[in-house]
Structure formats: C-alpha cells, structure tokens
Amino acid sequence: MTQQDPVGELPLLTTAELPDGTRLPVRALRAPAPERFLPSGSGPAPGPPPAPAVLVLPAMGTPARFYRRFAHQLHAEGLTVLTVDLRGQGEATPSTTGRGAPGHGYRAIVEEDLPAVVAAIRDELGTEPPLHLLGHSLGGQLGLVHAALSGRARGTGGSGGPGVDGVAVVATGSVWFRAYGPLRGPGLLFLQLLIAGTATVFGRWPGTRLGFGGNQPKGVMRDWARQVRTGRYSAKGSALDYERALAALELPVLAVSVQHDSFAPASALDHLLGKVPGARLTRCHYTAQDAGGRLDHFAWTRAGGTLAKWVAAWAADEELPGGTATGP
C-alpha cells in the first residue's frame, strides 16, 4: 500500500456495551484463519496457531479512524488488527460534546471500558489468538495501566477480567514535567494548571477550539494534570494502586520512540518505562530513514510500513528486522 492508496473504514466487529449506556464500537481487519485440515479433508488437524491480534488505542482527542492507514499496514503483515475509540471520542457514545456527555476520568477507561472491550473481542476471536495492545500517546499510557491491572502482574490483586498478552507503546511517554527538562518542564507545569482550571470552571476541556487534546471531560484532564505534577498514575474514585500494579507488570512491552516527536521525547519514555521494571522490554527508535517519510508525534501513522513490520515481528516473538531493537 502506498501513501496515495485510498483507505476505507474498517469493518465493524462488535460493540462493547457498558452498564451506564456507554457504547464502544470495535472495528477490525481479520487475518485469514490458518489451514487446519488433513489432506483428505476428513476433519480438523493440528496446525499453526491463529495470527496475533493487535488492538490500537488512540492518543488523547484522536479518533480511531485516524489510524486506518496504519491498521491496513499491520494487517498486510499478517496480523488481525482492531481499533476502538476512547470513551467519549469518535464513534463512542455518548460523545464528550453531546447531551449526556460523560464526565469520566482515567478510572472508567482502564477499569471499565478496556476490560469490556477486551472481553467483547475475546467473544468474537476466542481465547486462542494472542491479543496485544498498541497505544499511541495517552493510549499507550492507559494501555500499560490496564494491562497491569488486568491480573497478568504479580501480586497486584488486579481488577479482574481477561488479560492481554503484551503492550506496544508508540510515541508515548509519561507527562511528568520533570521528564521534559529544565527548559520545557516549567511550561508544562503551567499548562496543566491552565488546563485543569479551565476544565473545572467549564466542566470540560474545549481542546478542539484551543488546539490541544480535543474535547475532554474534566475528569480526564484532572487525572492528566495530576500526572504532570506528581509523575504518578492515579485516578479519582479508584481504590486500586496503579503505580504498584505497573511495578509488577511482567508482560512483553515494545516501546517505540519516534524521531522529531516533541510531545513524547526519549526522556518522557524513560520515565514511563521506569515504572515497569519487570516487563520484558524491547525498545526501538523509529527514524525518518526507517519510515521513508516525515515523522513527528502524529505523522508516523502516515509512514508506518516499516514500523508495522517491527510490530508484527514482536507480536510473533521474532527478532525485529534490521537490528532495530536496543534490548531491555
């Protein structure tokens, strides 16, 4: 697929429905089922396992349809690829701007929505295919937290529900202000005060109009601002210790920094990965030379062919092409 090829909407696979009426449509490109029949056609026989599945979690304020081109590139590498909007965004209902808009924060996303989405996917795909999360920016941060809470980490007493088999984070990092250095850190600290205050006064963050983060409920922006200030992941109303869960995470993690990404520099990724010392880490840096095109925090999704090969190799537990991995 070239950059000029048209990219259609992914087919609808299922919809995760929450008790409070939230609906989260899941779209998918399914990999072909492996051949498992005897030569005579007499019945099923042992054969190759089904292809790994990758669920793409968007950045803050970014609709899932933004990742369609990258989803097709992942699918071309033999993966089942799924996309879903975060609560209140894109196709998810109710929307952040509509009547009955959700007032949620991180807790609802990582403790309610993602478990429901994973369960709905498992109902459709079964339990056999490995299921990995691939999160961009905030999607990567919350994907790691969800994986840590899902019961696949040692001694956490997680929130229950089916787990995932690994997490890839792309153009992602902690937003702790000290991770951005002495020049940018103070500006980020001031920004979080402005955002949290505005969201509190108006009941939501009008990010589409103000140019940052899209329209968000005040709960999400307050949780985001708290992590900017403290460096710790937590959520209002949650009884779970997110930091303790992250420290106990033992899943495979693929961490990909992106050249010219000013929103998630290497230092921010360093701080995030420092929270998961038990993870089986593969770390890579995606450059414009690798991509064959311009890169920044969002542009990688338009030039993701090589990155899709890296993700497919990692999901299949193979060595990444080109010697790009830097190791744990």
HELIX and SHEET records of a PDB file:
HELIX    1   1 ALA A   64  TYR A   67  5                                   4    
HELIX    2   2 ARG A   68  ALA A   76  1                                   9    
HELIX    3   3 TYR A  106  ARG A  107  1                                   2    
HELIX    4   4 ALA A  108  ASP A  113  3                                   6    
HELIX    5   5 LEU A  114  LEU A  125  1                                  12    
HELIX    6   6 LEU A  138  LEU A  149  1                                  12    
HELIX    7   7 PHE A  177  TYR A  180  5                                   4    
HELIX    8   8 GLY A  181  PHE A  202  1                                  22    
HELIX    9   9 GLY A  207  LEU A  210  1                                   4    
HELIX   10  10 LYS A  218  THR A  230  1                                  13    
HELIX   11  11 TYR A  242  ALA A  247  1                                   6    
HELIX   12  12 ALA A  266  LEU A  273  1                                   8    
HELIX   13  13 ALA A  288  ALA A  291  1                                   4    
HELIX   14  14 ALA A  299  ARG A  302  5                                   4    
HELIX   15  15 GLY A  305  ALA A  315  1                                  11    
HELIX   16  16 PRO A  321  GLY A  323  5                                   3    
SHEET    1   A 8 LEU A  12  GLU A  17  0                                        
SHEET    2   A 8 ARG A  23  LEU A  29 -1                                        
SHEET    3   A 8 THR A  80  VAL A  84 -1                                        
SHEET    4   A 8 ALA A  53  LEU A  57  1                                        
SHEET    5   A 8 LEU A 131  HIS A 136  1                                        
SHEET    6   A 8 GLY A 166  VAL A 170  1                                        
SHEET    7   A 8 PRO A 252  VAL A 258  1                                        
SHEET    8   A 8 ARG A 280  TYR A 286  1                                        
SHEET    1   B 2 ARG A 204  PRO A 206  0                                        
SHEET    2   B 2 ASN A 215  PRO A 217 -1                                        
END                                                                             
